[in-house]
Amino acid sequence: MGRRLEPLDAENPLHVFALRLRQLRDAAGTAGDTKATCQRVGISPTTYYAWLAGKQLPGRDALERTVKAWGGEVAEWLELRGRTEETLAKLAAQQRALASPPQPSARSQEVETQERSVLPSGTSAHVRLREARELLRILGFLDEATGERSGLIFLSLLNLTPDRDWHQVERPVRQTVDAMRWIGEFYGVHYKPNTRETIRRRTLHEFREKALIVWNPDNPNRPINSPKWCFQLSDMYFPLIRGYKQKYFWRELADFWGRVGHGFFGDESR
């Protein structure tokens, strides 16, 4: 009898791959037995069980031989392996970013210092702002786009006041002045009128480049100098952001990357 396998975590992309591999193995009958597989594929029982336990992603050549031995579609499995590998790399990069956020440029530090608020540590406003900046980093934003000003603009895009939870986010249409007024009312950070252009150039443009927001959803052809110029959170991000802080968030994030493409967010190493 083979070694007993532990249950897998559906939130872990490597475990999801292992679960599908177990299903293929089971469907293969005796061809999926440990001894038969190891002899035909040229792997050790330790490697065999590491794959099925979700502890190791099979190499391409070994996976191809295994899938052939178990009667699966090689091209389909190689594609699944590639997607899983990219997802794991993306998650690892985002976890590193959270552990050691990128150091901002001198210009970023100067702007951030000028705008730093006095949100008391531990208050609900401070917690929401910290969470917003963390989520922006998870989504691949860097430097000023994860700073305090950008975090507050992000919260205004979601209408996420300090007393609300992430599953209660909304998608209001905002103008820059409206967002500044909202931040002052709910987070106590009051920007001067001449900050509006800085917000537009250093936060909103970055958000739009990565499709976090859309400009003028009611009239995309509206000129940027129009008094009616506005913006709104993109609907493609909305379900993902609403699930932030839920236990299924990382799985939804992996699915999101699979849909939009891993190169969508740019290069984290820049």
C-alpha positions as CSV (number, residue, x, y, z in Angstrom):
1,M,0.0,0.0,0.0
2,G,1.3,3.5,-0.8
3,R,2.1,6.1,1.7
4,R,-0.8,8.0,3.2
5,L,-1.1,11.5,1.8
6,E,-2.2,14.5,3.8
7,P,-5.1,16.7,2.8
8,L,-4.3,19.6,0.5
9,D,-5.0,23.3,0.9
10,A,-7.1,24.7,-2.0
11,E,-5.7,28.2,-1.3
12,N,-2.2,27.0,-2.3
13,P,-1.5,27.0,-6.1
14,L,1.1,24.2,-5.6
15,H,-1.4,22.1,-3.7
16,V,-4.0,22.7,-6.4
17,F,-1.6,21.3,-9.0
18,A,-0.9,18.3,-6.7
19,L,-4.6,17.7,-6.3
20,R,-5.0,17.5,-10.1
21,L,-2.0,15.2,-10.3
22,R,-3.5,12.9,-7.7
23,Q,-6.7,12.7,-9.7
24,L,-4.7,11.8,-12.9
25,R,-2.8,9.2,-10.9
26,D,-6.0,7.6,-9.5
27,A,-7.5,7.5,-13.0
28,A,-4.4,5.7,-14.3
29,G,-5.1,2.6,-12.2
30,T,-2.1,0.3,-11.6
31,A,0.0,2.5,-13.9
32,G,-0.1,5.2,-11.2
33,D,1.3,2.9,-8.5
34,T,4.5,4.2,-6.8
35,K,6.8,1.4,-8.0
36,A,5.5,1.4,-11.6
37,T,5.7,5.1,-11.9
38,C,9.2,5.5,-10.4
39,Q,10.6,2.8,-12.6
40,R,9.1,4.1,-15.8
41,V,9.7,7.8,-15.1
42,G,13.1,7.5,-13.4
43,I,12.3,9.2,-10.1
44,S,12.6,8.2,-6.5
45,P,9.6,7.4,-4.3
46,T,10.6,10.5,-2.2
47,T,10.1,12.7,-5.3
48,Y,6.9,10.9,-6.3
49,Y,5.3,11.7,-2.9
50,A,6.7,15.2,-2.8
51,W,4.8,16.0,-6.0
52,L,1.6,14.4,-4.7
53,A,1.9,16.2,-1.3
54,G,2.2,19.6,-2.9
55,K,5.8,20.1,-1.7
56,Q,7.5,20.2,-5.0
57,L,6.6,21.2,-8.6
58,P,7.6,18.5,-11.1
59,G,10.3,19.3,-13.7
60,R,9.1,19.6,-17.2
61,D,10.8,16.5,-18.5
62,A,9.8,14.3,-15.6
63,L,6.2,15.7,-15.7
64,E,6.0,14.9,-19.4
65,R,7.1,11.3,-18.8
66,T,4.7,10.9,-15.9
67,V,1.7,12.3,-17.8
68,K,2.4,9.9,-20.7
69,A,2.7,7.0,-18.2
70,W,-0.7,7.9,-16.7
71,G,-2.5,8.6,-19.9
72,G,-2.9,12.3,-19.7
73,E,-2.6,15.1,-22.2
74,V,1.1,16.3,-22.1
75,A,0.5,19.8,-23.7
76,E,-2.3,20.5,-21.2
77,W,-0.2,19.5,-18.2
78,L,2.9,21.5,-19.4
79,E,0.7,24.5,-19.8
80,L,-0.8,24.0,-16.3
81,R,2.7,23.6,-14.9
82,G,3.8,26.9,-16.5
83,R,0.9,28.8,-15.1
84,T,1.5,27.3,-11.6
85,E,5.2,28.2,-11.7
86,E,4.4,31.8,-12.7
87,T,1.8,32.1,-10.0
88,L,4.2,30.8,-7.4
89,A,6.9,33.2,-8.5
90,K,4.4,36.1,-8.4
91,L,3.2,35.2,-4.9
92,A,6.8,34.9,-3.7
93,A,7.7,38.3,-5.1
94,Q,4.7,39.9,-3.5
95,Q,5.5,38.3,-0.2
96,R,9.1,39.7,-0.4
97,A,7.7,43.1,-1.2
98,L,5.5,43.0,1.9
99,A,8.4,41.9,4.0
100,S,10.8,44.5,2.6
101,P,8.8,47.3,0.7
102,P,10.9,48.9,-2.1
103,Q,12.7,52.0,-0.9
104,P,11.3,55.2,-2.5
105,S,13.4,57.5,-4.5
106,A,14.7,60.8,-3.0
107,R,11.9,62.7,-4.8
108,S,9.3,60.2,-3.4
109,Q,10.6,60.6,0.1
110,E,10.5,64.4,-0.2
111,V,6.9,64.4,-1.4
112,E,5.9,61.8,1.2
113,T,7.5,63.9,4.0
114,Q,5.6,67.0,2.9
115,E,2.3,65.2,3.0
116,R,2.7,62.9,6.0
117,S,-0.4,62.8,8.1
118,V,-0.7,62.4,11.9
119,L,-3.0,59.3,12.0
120,P,-2.6,57.9,15.5
121,S,-1.1,54.4,15.4
122,G,-3.6,51.7,16.2
123,T,-6.7,53.7,15.2
124,S,-9.1,52.2,12.7
125,A,-8.0,55.0,10.2
126,H,-4.4,54.0,10.6
127,V,-5.2,50.3,10.2
128,R,-7.2,50.9,7.0
129,L,-4.5,53.1,5.5
130,R,-1.8,50.5,6.3
131,E,-4.0,47.7,4.7
132,A,-4.6,49.9,1.6
133,R,-0.9,50.4,1.1
134,E,-0.2,46.7,1.6
135,L,-2.8,45.8,-1.0
136,L,-1.3,48.2,-3.5
137,R,2.0,46.5,-3.1
138,I,0.4,43.1,-3.5
139,L,-1.1,44.4,-6.8
140,G,2.4,45.3,-8.0
141,F,2.5,49.1,-7.4
142,L,5.8,50.6,-6.3
143,D,7.3,53.8,-4.7
144,E,4.9,56.7,-4.7
145,A,2.0,54.6,-5.9
146,T,2.1,52.8,-2.5
147,G,2.7,55.9,-0.4
148,E,0.4,57.5,2.1
149,R,-1.2,59.9,-0.4
150,S,-1.8,57.1,-2.9
151,G,-3.2,54.9,-0.1
152,L,-5.7,57.5,0.9
153,I,-6.7,58.1,-2.8
154,F,-7.2,54.4,-3.1
155,L,-9.4,54.3,0.0
156,S,-11.5,57.1,-1.5
157,L,-11.9,55.1,-4.7
158,L,-13.4,52.3,-2.6
159,N,-15.5,54.6,-0.3
160,L,-13.8,52.7,2.5
161,T,-14.2,54.7,5.7
162,P,-12.4,53.7,8.8
163,D,-15.5,52.0,10.3
164,R,-16.1,49.8,7.3
165,D,-14.6,46.4,6.3
166,W,-13.1,45.4,2.9
167,H,-16.1,43.4,1.9
168,Q,-18.1,46.6,2.0
169,V,-16.1,48.5,-0.7
170,E,-17.9,50.4,-3.4
171,R,-17.1,52.0,-6.8
172,P,-18.1,55.7,-6.6
173,V,-17.2,58.0,-9.4
174,R,-14.8,60.7,-8.1
175,Q,-13.3,63.9,-9.1
176,T,-9.9,64.9,-7.6
177,V,-11.4,67.6,-5.5
178,D,-14.1,65.2,-4.2
179,A,-11.5,62.7,-3.3
180,M,-9.5,65.3,-1.4
181,R,-12.6,66.4,0.5
182,W,-13.5,62.8,1.3
183,I,-10.0,62.1,2.7
184,G,-10.2,65.2,4.9
185,E,-13.7,64.3,6.2
186,F,-13.0,60.6,7.0
187,Y,-9.2,60.4,7.6
188,G,-8.4,63.9,8.8
189,V,-5.8,64.6,6.2
190,H,-6.4,68.0,4.5
191,Y,-4.6,68.6,1.3
192,K,-4.1,72.1,-0.1
193,P,-5.8,73.0,-3.4
194,N,-2.6,73.1,-5.3
195,T,-2.0,69.4,-4.4
196,R,-4.6,68.4,-7.0
197,E,-2.2,68.3,-9.9
198,T,0.3,66.3,-7.9
199,I,-2.3,63.7,-7.1
200,R,-3.3,63.6,-10.7
201,R,0.2,63.2,-12.0
202,R,1.8,61.1,-9.3
203,T,-1.0,58.8,-8.2
204,L,-3.9,58.7,-10.7
205,H,-1.7,58.4,-13.8
206,E,0.0,55.4,-12.2
207,F,-3.3,53.8,-11.2
208,R,-4.6,54.3,-14.8
209,E,-1.5,52.8,-16.4
210,K,-2.1,49.5,-14.6
211,A,-5.9,49.7,-15.2
212,L,-6.8,50.1,-11.5
213,I,-9.0,53.0,-12.5
214,V,-10.8,54.2,-15.6
215,W,-11.1,57.9,-16.5
216,N,-14.5,59.4,-17.3
217,P,-16.5,56.2,-17.3
218,D,-19.6,58.2,-18.5
219,N,-17.7,59.9,-21.3
220,P,-14.2,58.5,-22.2
221,N,-13.6,61.3,-24.7
222,R,-13.9,64.0,-22.1
223,P,-10.7,66.3,-22.2
224,I,-8.5,66.2,-19.1
225,N,-9.0,69.9,-18.5
226,S,-12.8,69.5,-18.3
227,P,-14.4,70.5,-15.0
228,K,-16.4,67.3,-15.2
229,W,-13.2,65.1,-15.5
230,C,-13.6,62.1,-13.2
231,F,-12.4,58.6,-12.5
232,Q,-13.6,55.3,-11.0
233,L,-12.2,52.0,-9.8
234,S,-12.0,49.5,-12.7
235,D,-14.7,46.8,-12.5
236,M,-12.2,44.1,-13.2
237,Y,-10.5,44.7,-9.9
238,F,-13.6,45.1,-7.8
239,P,-14.4,41.4,-6.9
240,L,-10.7,40.8,-6.1
241,I,-10.4,43.9,-3.8
242,R,-13.7,43.1,-2.1
243,G,-12.2,39.7,-1.1
244,Y,-9.2,41.2,0.5
245,K,-8.6,39.9,4.0
246,Q,-10.8,36.9,3.3
247,K,-9.3,33.5,3.5
248,Y,-9.8,32.8,-0.2
249,F,-8.0,36.0,-1.3
250,W,-4.7,34.5,-2.4
251,R,-6.6,31.9,-4.5
252,E,-8.6,34.6,-6.1
253,L,-5.4,36.6,-6.7
254,A,-3.8,33.7,-8.5
255,D,-7.0,33.3,-10.7
256,F,-6.9,37.0,-11.4
257,W,-3.3,36.9,-12.6
258,G,-4.2,33.9,-14.8
259,R,-6.9,35.9,-16.5
260,V,-5.1,39.2,-17.0
261,G,-1.6,37.8,-17.6
262,H,1.4,37.8,-15.4
263,G,3.1,40.6,-17.3
264,F,0.2,43.0,-16.8
265,F,1.6,44.6,-13.7
266,G,5.0,45.3,-15.1
267,D,8.4,44.3,-13.7
268,E,8.6,44.2,-9.9
269,S,12.4,44.4,-10.1
270,R,12.6,47.9,-11.6
